[in-house]
């Protein structure tokens, strides 16, 4: 990994964005906990997504389905027996590696293979490539024969010995939307085209390690199933509209540099069998271009599968014509943790005298920090607390009276706080506070009575 990647990971732990899970016991690979700042940043991202794609649209509703669904759900969806990756093992260390990732790394380092598209290779072709090119593990050892590795996590429910039933931790949130399709129709007044959105935890047995929160066993997804009648709505127009919405959210809402994004169309071999078209919105992460957000035209495959396996009538009845159809869907699905990593990478800035997270004010964990210049003067501390109470009712505000003002600024710069407000001796005389801008470091005097309107203008 490059230097920037290592610096971001270090910052995340040092400033309370992300901690290694169970670190006091040695940790768990590909598992992380979100600290006080990380959980707030995640919440801000999810709140913006929910507002943009659910609350602001008349054609969208939301649900929250369970993590453990009936096991037949995953048989119907094709996950049982068909949700796996091709892996090899280092014969000495027994570490597992995904074959497609090993081939990608090999191609990057060796000339003559640049025209090869890994996604187009069959599993037999990937296995042959490993052998013919004598690929070695990162530790220099040979590999075992390639084999399938199941990504779906199995668990059990029940407390009586011998009476436990096998179930699965969901591999995606989408199936909870499909299995609730009839309930949504019966309990709401939605008409086609309409979408159902959900944010929730998903679980996958991951093989690839060392990519921080980009790829983990437990992660959050924000998924939408947008249902439509293919006889009345053009799927290509809908797909393009969703692509535009996705790109707009990343660039304009999250404030990410557009130059670090790109669209990649799935090849015919790579695309899932149930999809007629799939695109990935990629972001240039520190370890290269990787998928951030996918959008696929899934036809009506999923609903038909659940009809077949459950016997339920998952049809839509047109309220005006009484025509019955099984709707088709467009699915935009994004990993929230990947968006989290993306906005940190985009915001991380090293300047001559400081490190600063130039997060959009919409995303910043704290919008404002309030400082009494000195903590041993009761009048200044009292006035500073009044300012804090004035602002904290409307903005997530940080209080800090510890150490010198320079160290306080440094801390707030590193956690991305847009504005710092200092109450000093002059405040007691003039009623003015000093407001410092994070990005420019410029300071200006603002009357306390004007602070609320000033902050509203700058932060909204």
C-alpha positions as CSV (number, residue, x, y, z in Angstrom):
1,X,0.0,0.0,0.0
2,X,1.1,3.6,-0.6
3,X,2.0,6.2,1.9
4,X,-1.3,8.0,1.8
5,X,-3.2,4.8,2.6
6,X,-1.0,4.2,5.6
7,X,-1.4,7.8,6.8
8,X,-5.2,7.6,6.5
9,X,-5.4,4.3,8.5
10,X,-3.1,5.9,11.1
11,X,-5.3,9.0,11.3
12,X,-8.4,6.9,11.6
13,X,-7.2,5.2,14.7
14,X,-5.4,8.2,16.3
15,X,-8.4,10.4,16.0
16,X,-11.2,7.9,16.7
17,X,-12.6,7.2,13.3
18,X,-11.9,3.5,13.1
19,X,-10.4,0.9,15.5
20,X,-9.3,-2.7,14.8
21,X,-12.0,-5.0,16.2
22,X,-11.1,-6.8,19.5
23,X,-7.6,-5.3,19.4
24,X,-6.9,-6.2,23.0
25,X,-7.2,-9.9,22.0
26,X,-5.1,-9.6,18.9
27,X,-7.8,-8.4,16.6
28,X,-9.8,-10.2,13.8
29,X,-8.7,-9.9,10.2
30,X,-10.9,-7.7,8.0
31,X,-12.9,-6.4,11.0
32,X,-13.1,-2.9,12.3
33,X,-15.1,-0.9,14.9
34,X,-16.1,2.7,14.2
35,X,-15.1,5.2,16.9
36,X,-16.8,8.4,18.1
37,X,-15.9,10.3,15.0
38,X,-16.3,7.4,12.6
39,X,-19.8,6.5,13.7
40,X,-20.8,10.2,13.3
41,X,-19.3,10.4,9.8
42,X,-21.1,7.1,8.8
43,X,-24.4,8.5,10.1
44,X,-24.0,11.7,8.1
45,X,-23.3,9.7,4.9
46,X,-26.4,7.4,5.5
47,X,-28.6,10.4,6.5
48,X,-27.7,12.2,3.2
49,X,-28.3,9.0,1.2
50,X,-31.7,8.4,2.9
51,X,-32.7,12.0,2.4
52,X,-31.6,12.2,-1.2
53,X,-33.0,8.8,-2.4
54,X,-35.9,8.2,-0.1
55,X,-37.4,11.3,1.6
56,X,-37.0,13.7,-1.3
57,X,-38.6,11.4,-3.9
58,X,-42.4,10.8,-4.2
59,X,-41.7,7.5,-6.0
60,X,-39.6,5.9,-3.1
61,X,-40.3,4.2,0.2
62,X,-38.0,2.5,2.7
63,X,-37.9,-0.6,4.7
64,X,-35.6,-2.4,7.2
65,X,-35.6,-6.2,6.9
66,X,-34.0,-8.7,9.2
67,X,-30.4,-9.8,8.9
68,X,-31.5,-13.5,9.3
69,X,-34.2,-14.4,6.7
70,X,-35.8,-17.7,6.1
71,X,-33.1,-20.0,4.5
72,X,-35.2,-20.6,1.5
73,X,-34.7,-17.0,0.6
74,X,-31.1,-17.7,-0.3
75,X,-32.0,-20.9,-2.2
76,X,-34.4,-18.8,-4.3
77,X,-31.9,-16.0,-4.9
78,X,-29.2,-18.5,-6.0
79,X,-26.8,-17.6,-3.1
80,X,-26.8,-21.2,-1.7
81,X,-24.4,-23.2,-3.9
82,X,-23.7,-20.3,-6.2
83,X,-22.3,-17.5,-4.1
84,X,-18.6,-18.2,-4.1
85,X,-15.1,-17.2,-5.3
86,X,-12.2,-19.2,-6.7
87,X,-9.3,-19.3,-4.2
88,X,-5.9,-20.9,-3.7
89,X,-3.9,-21.6,-0.6
90,X,-0.3,-20.9,0.2
91,X,0.9,-24.5,0.8
92,X,3.2,-23.3,3.6
93,X,1.3,-20.6,5.4
94,X,-2.2,-21.8,4.5
95,X,-3.2,-18.3,3.7
96,X,-6.0,-18.0,1.2
97,X,-6.0,-15.7,-1.9
98,X,-8.6,-14.9,-4.5
99,X,-7.5,-16.1,-7.9
100,X,-8.9,-13.1,-9.8
101,X,-7.0,-10.7,-7.5
102,X,-3.7,-12.6,-7.9
103,X,-4.1,-12.4,-11.6
104,X,-4.9,-8.7,-11.5
105,X,-1.7,-8.0,-9.5
106,X,0.3,-10.1,-11.9
107,X,-1.0,-8.3,-14.9
108,X,-0.1,-4.9,-13.3
109,X,3.5,-6.0,-12.8
110,X,4.2,-7.8,-16.1
111,X,4.2,-6.5,-19.6
112,X,2.4,-8.4,-22.3
113,X,-0.8,-9.0,-20.4
114,X,-2.4,-5.6,-20.5
115,X,-5.0,-6.6,-23.0
116,X,-6.2,-9.4,-20.7
117,X,-9.5,-8.7,-18.9
118,X,-9.7,-10.8,-15.8
119,X,-13.5,-10.5,-15.6
120,X,-13.8,-12.3,-18.9
121,X,-11.9,-15.4,-17.8
122,X,-13.7,-18.5,-16.9
123,X,-12.8,-20.2,-13.7
124,X,-11.0,-22.9,-15.7
125,X,-9.0,-20.2,-17.5
126,X,-8.1,-18.5,-14.3
127,X,-6.9,-21.8,-12.8
128,X,-4.9,-22.5,-15.9
129,X,-3.3,-19.0,-15.8
130,X,-2.1,-19.6,-12.2
131,X,-0.3,-22.8,-13.2
132,X,1.1,-21.7,-16.6
133,X,2.5,-18.4,-15.2
134,X,3.8,-20.1,-12.0
135,X,2.3,-17.5,-9.7
136,X,3.7,-17.4,-6.2
137,X,2.2,-16.2,-3.0
138,X,3.4,-12.9,-1.4
139,X,5.5,-15.1,0.8
140,X,7.2,-16.8,-2.2
141,X,5.5,-20.1,-1.9
142,X,3.5,-22.2,-4.4
143,X,-0.3,-22.6,-4.3
144,X,-2.6,-25.4,-3.8
145,X,-5.1,-26.4,-6.6
146,X,-7.9,-23.7,-7.0
147,X,-11.1,-24.4,-5.2
148,X,-14.5,-22.8,-4.5
149,X,-14.8,-20.7,-1.4
150,X,-18.4,-20.1,-0.1
151,X,-19.1,-16.4,0.7
152,X,-22.4,-16.9,2.4
153,X,-22.0,-17.1,6.2
154,X,-23.9,-19.9,7.9
155,X,-25.2,-19.9,11.5
156,X,-28.0,-21.5,13.4
157,X,-31.0,-20.6,15.5
158,X,-32.6,-22.5,18.4
159,X,-31.4,-23.2,22.0
160,X,-32.1,-26.9,22.4
161,X,-29.3,-29.4,21.7
162,X,-30.0,-31.2,18.5
163,X,-32.9,-28.8,17.7
164,X,-31.0,-26.0,15.9
165,X,-31.9,-24.9,12.4
166,X,-29.3,-23.8,9.9
167,X,-29.7,-20.3,8.7
168,X,-27.6,-17.7,6.9
169,X,-26.5,-14.2,7.7
170,X,-27.7,-12.2,4.7
171,X,-25.2,-11.7,1.9
172,X,-27.1,-8.7,0.6
173,X,-30.0,-6.5,1.7
174,X,-31.9,-6.8,-1.6
175,X,-33.6,-10.1,-0.9
176,X,-35.5,-8.6,2.1
177,X,-37.0,-6.1,-0.3
178,X,-38.1,-8.8,-2.8
179,X,-39.6,-11.0,-0.1
180,X,-41.6,-8.0,1.3
181,X,-42.8,-7.0,-2.1
182,X,-46.4,-8.1,-1.5
183,X,-46.5,-6.5,1.9
184,X,-45.4,-3.2,0.5
185,X,-48.0,-3.3,-2.2
186,X,-50.8,-4.2,0.3
187,X,-49.8,-1.6,2.9
188,X,-49.0,1.4,0.8
189,X,-50.4,3.3,-2.3
190,X,-47.4,3.0,-4.5
191,X,-47.8,2.7,-8.2
192,X,-45.3,1.7,-10.8
193,X,-42.6,2.9,-11.3
194,X,-41.6,3.0,-7.7
195,X,-38.5,2.1,-5.6
196,X,-37.8,0.5,-2.2
197,X,-34.7,1.5,-0.4
198,X,-32.9,0.0,2.6
199,X,-29.7,0.5,4.6
200,X,-28.4,-2.4,6.6
201,X,-25.7,-4.9,7.5
202,X,-24.6,-7.7,5.2
203,X,-22.0,-10.4,5.8
204,X,-19.6,-12.3,3.5
205,X,-16.7,-14.6,4.0
206,X,-14.0,-12.5,2.6
207,X,-10.6,-13.8,1.3
208,X,-8.9,-10.5,0.4
209,X,-7.2,-8.8,3.4
210,X,-5.4,-5.6,3.9
211,X,-7.8,-3.1,2.3
212,X,-8.9,-1.5,5.5
213,X,-12.7,-0.9,5.6
214,X,-13.1,-1.3,1.8
215,X,-13.6,-5.1,2.1
216,X,-14.7,-6.6,5.4
217,X,-16.7,-9.6,6.7
218,X,-19.4,-7.3,8.1
219,X,-20.4,-4.2,6.1
220,X,-23.3,-1.9,5.4
221,X,-25.2,-1.6,2.1
222,X,-27.5,1.1,0.8
223,X,-29.6,-0.7,-1.8
224,X,-32.6,0.3,-3.9
225,X,-34.9,-2.0,-6.0
226,X,-36.7,0.3,-8.5
227,X,-39.7,-1.6,-9.9
228,X,-41.2,-0.8,-13.3
229,X,-43.3,-2.1,-16.2
230,X,-41.0,-2.7,-19.1
231,X,-43.9,-2.2,-21.5
232,X,-44.4,1.3,-20.2
233,X,-40.9,2.4,-19.1
234,X,-37.7,2.2,-21.1
235,X,-35.2,0.3,-19.0
236,X,-32.2,2.1,-20.6
237,X,-33.6,5.5,-19.8
238,X,-34.2,4.4,-16.2
239,X,-30.7,3.0,-15.9
240,X,-29.1,6.2,-17.3
241,X,-31.2,8.3,-14.9
242,X,-30.0,6.3,-11.9
243,X,-26.4,6.5,-13.1
244,X,-26.8,10.3,-13.2
245,X,-28.3,10.3,-9.7
246,X,-25.5,8.2,-8.3
247,X,-22.7,10.3,-9.9
248,X,-24.4,13.5,-8.7
249,X,-24.6,12.2,-5.1
250,X,-20.9,11.3,-5.1
251,X,-19.7,14.5,-6.7
252,X,-22.1,17.2,-5.6
253,X,-23.6,15.9,-2.3
254,X,-20.5,14.2,-0.9
255,X,-18.1,16.7,-2.5
256,X,-15.8,14.1,-4.1
257,X,-13.4,15.1,-6.9
258,X,-15.0,13.9,-10.2
259,X,-11.6,13.1,-11.7
260,X,-11.3,10.3,-9.3
261,X,-14.5,8.6,-10.5
262,X,-15.3,6.6,-13.7
263,X,-18.0,4.4,-15.1
264,X,-17.1,0.8,-16.1
265,X,-19.5,-1.4,-18.0
266,X,-19.5,-5.1,-17.2
267,X,-18.5,-7.4,-20.0
268,X,-21.0,-10.1,-21.2
269,X,-18.9,-12.8,-19.4
270,X,-18.6,-10.8,-16.2
271,X,-22.2,-9.8,-15.9
272,X,-24.5,-11.9,-13.7
273,X,-26.8,-14.2,-15.7
274,X,-29.9,-12.4,-14.5
275,X,-28.7,-9.0,-15.5
276,X,-29.2,-7.4,-18.9
277,X,-26.8,-4.6,-18.2
278,X,-24.5,-3.7,-15.3
279,X,-22.3,-0.6,-14.6
280,X,-19.9,0.1,-11.8
281,X,-19.1,3.6,-10.6
282,X,-15.5,3.2,-9.7
283,X,-13.4,5.4,-7.4
284,X,-9.6,5.7,-7.5
285,X,-8.7,4.4,-4.1
286,X,-5.1,4.3,-2.8
287,X,-4.8,0.7,-4.0
288,X,-6.3,1.5,-7.5
289,X,-9.6,1.8,-9.3
290,X,-12.2,-0.2,-7.4
291,X,-16.0,-0.6,-7.4
292,X,-17.8,1.9,-5.2
293,X,-21.4,1.7,-6.5
294,X,-23.0,-0.7,-8.9
295,X,-26.3,-0.4,-10.9
296,X,-27.9,-3.3,-12.7
297,X,-31.0,-4.1,-14.7
298,X,-32.0,-7.4,-13.1
299,X,-35.2,-7.9,-15.2
300,X,-37.8,-9.7,-13.0
301,X,-35.5,-12.6,-12.2
302,X,-35.7,-12.2,-8.4
303,X,-39.4,-11.9,-8.0
304,X,-40.0,-14.9,-10.3
305,X,-37.5,-16.9,-8.2
306,X,-39.4,-16.1,-5.0
307,X,-42.7,-16.9,-6.7
308,X,-41.3,-20.3,-7.7
309,X,-39.9,-21.1,-4.3
310,X,-42.6,-19.7,-2.0
311,X,-45.7,-20.0,-4.1
312,X,-46.7,-16.4,-3.2
313,X,-48.3,-14.2,-5.7
314,X,-45.7,-11.5,-6.1
315,X,-47.5,-9.6,-8.8
316,X,-48.4,-6.0,-9.3
317,X,-52.0,-5.1,-10.2
318,X,-52.4,-1.9,-12.1
319,X,-55.0,0.1,-10.2
320,X,-56.4,1.7,-13.4
321,X,-56.4,-1.3,-15.8
322,X,-56.4,-4.3,-13.4
323,X,-53.5,-5.7,-15.5
324,X,-51.3,-8.1,-13.5
325,X,-47.5,-8.2,-14.1
326,X,-44.3,-9.3,-12.4
327,X,-42.3,-6.0,-12.5
328,X,-38.7,-5.6,-13.6
329,X,-36.1,-3.8,-11.5
330,X,-33.2,-1.5,-11.7
331,X,-30.9,-2.0,-8.7
332,X,-28.4,0.7,-7.5
333,X,-26.4,-0.8,-4.6
334,X,-23.5,0.8,-2.7
335,X,-21.3,-0.1,0.2
336,X,-21.6,2.6,2.8
337,X,-18.2,1.7,4.3
338,X,-16.6,2.2,0.9
339,X,-18.2,5.6,0.7
340,X,-16.8,6.3,4.1
341,X,-13.3,5.4,2.9
342,X,-13.8,7.3,-0.3
343,X,-14.7,10.6,1.5
344,X,-11.8,10.3,3.9
345,X,-9.4,9.6,1.0
346,X,-10.8,12.5,-1.0
347,X,-10.6,14.9,2.0
348,X,-7.2,13.9,3.3
349,X,-4.8,16.8,2.7
350,X,-1.2,17.3,3.7
351,X,0.0,20.9,3.8
352,X,3.3,22.4,4.9
353,X,2.4,22.9,8.5
354,X,-0.6,20.6,9.1
355,X,-2.7,17.7,8.1
356,X,-6.4,18.6,7.4
357,X,-9.5,16.7,6.5
358,X,-11.3,18.9,4.0
359,X,-14.6,17.2,4.4
360,X,-17.8,18.8,3.1
361,X,-19.5,20.6,6.0
362,X,-22.5,18.2,5.4
363,X,-20.2,15.3,6.3
364,X,-18.0,16.7,9.0
365,X,-18.5,14.9,12.4
366,X,-18.4,18.2,14.2
367,X,-19.5,21.4,12.4
368,X,-18.1,23.8,15.0
369,X,-15.6,23.8,17.8
370,X,-15.9,26.3,20.7
371,X,-12.8,27.3,22.7
372,X,-12.3,29.5,25.7
373,X,-8.9,31.1,25.0
374,X,-7.9,30.3,28.6
375,X,-9.5,27.9,31.0
376,X,-8.5,29.5,34.2
377,X,-10.6,32.7,33.7
378,X,-14.2,32.2,34.9
379,X,-15.6,35.0,32.9
380,X,-14.2,33.7,29.6
381,X,-15.2,30.1,30.3
382,X,-18.7,31.2,31.3
383,X,-19.1,33.2,28.1
384,X,-17.7,30.4,26.0
385,X,-20.2,28.0,27.5
386,X,-23.0,30.4,26.6
387,X,-21.8,30.4,23.0
388,X,-21.6,26.6,23.0
389,X,-25.1,26.3,24.3
390,X,-26.3,28.7,21.7
391,X,-24.8,26.7,18.8
392,X,-25.0,23.1,20.1
393,X,-28.8,23.1,19.9
394,X,-28.6,23.4,16.1
395,X,-25.1,22.1,15.2
396,X,-23.0,19.2,16.4
397,X,-20.5,21.3,18.4
398,X,-17.3,20.4,20.0
399,X,-16.1,21.9,23.3
400,X,-12.4,22.1,24.0
401,X,-10.6,24.0,26.8
402,X,-7.5,21.7,27.0
403,X,-4.0,22.9,26.1
404,X,-2.9,25.8,23.9
405,X,-5.0,27.2,21.1
406,X,-2.5,25.9,18.4
407,X,-2.9,22.3,19.5
408,X,-6.7,22.7,19.5
409,X,-6.7,24.0,16.0
410,X,-4.4,21.1,14.9
411,X,-6.8,18.5,16.4
412,X,-9.9,20.1,14.7
413,X,-8.1,20.3,11.4
414,X,-7.4,16.6,11.5
415,X,-10.9,15.6,12.3
416,X,-12.4,17.9,9.7
417,X,-14.3,20.5,11.7
418,X,-15.1,23.4,9.4
419,X,-15.1,26.3,11.9
420,X,-13.4,27.0,15.3
421,X,-14.8,29.8,17.5
422,X,-12.6,31.3,20.2
423,X,-13.8,33.4,23.1
424,X,-11.1,35.7,24.4
425,X,-10.7,38.8,26.5
426,X,-12.0,41.1,23.7
427,X,-15.2,39.1,23.6
428,X,-16.0,40.3,27.2
429,X,-15.6,43.9,26.0
430,X,-17.0,43.9,22.4
431,X,-19.3,40.8,22.2
432,X,-17.2,39.6,19.2
433,X,-15.7,36.1,18.9
434,X,-13.0,34.9,16.5
435,X,-14.1,32.5,13.9
436,X,-11.4,30.5,12.1
437,X,-12.1,28.8,8.7
438,X,-10.6,25.3,8.5
439,X,-9.6,25.4,4.8
440,X,-8.2,28.9,4.5
441,X,-7.1,29.3,8.2
442,X,-8.4,32.9,7.9
443,X,-9.9,34.4,11.0
444,X,-12.7,37.0,11.3
445,X,-14.6,38.7,14.1
446,X,-18.3,38.0,14.4
447,X,-20.7,39.4,17.0
448,X,-22.2,36.6,19.2
449,X,-25.7,37.8,18.2
450,X,-24.9,37.2,14.6
451,X,-23.2,33.8,15.1
452,X,-26.3,31.6,14.4
453,X,-27.1,33.3,11.1
454,X,-23.4,33.2,10.1
455,X,-23.0,29.5,10.8
456,X,-26.3,28.7,9.1
457,X,-25.1,30.5,5.9
458,X,-21.7,28.7,5.9
459,X,-22.8,25.2,6.9
460,X,-26.1,24.7,5.0
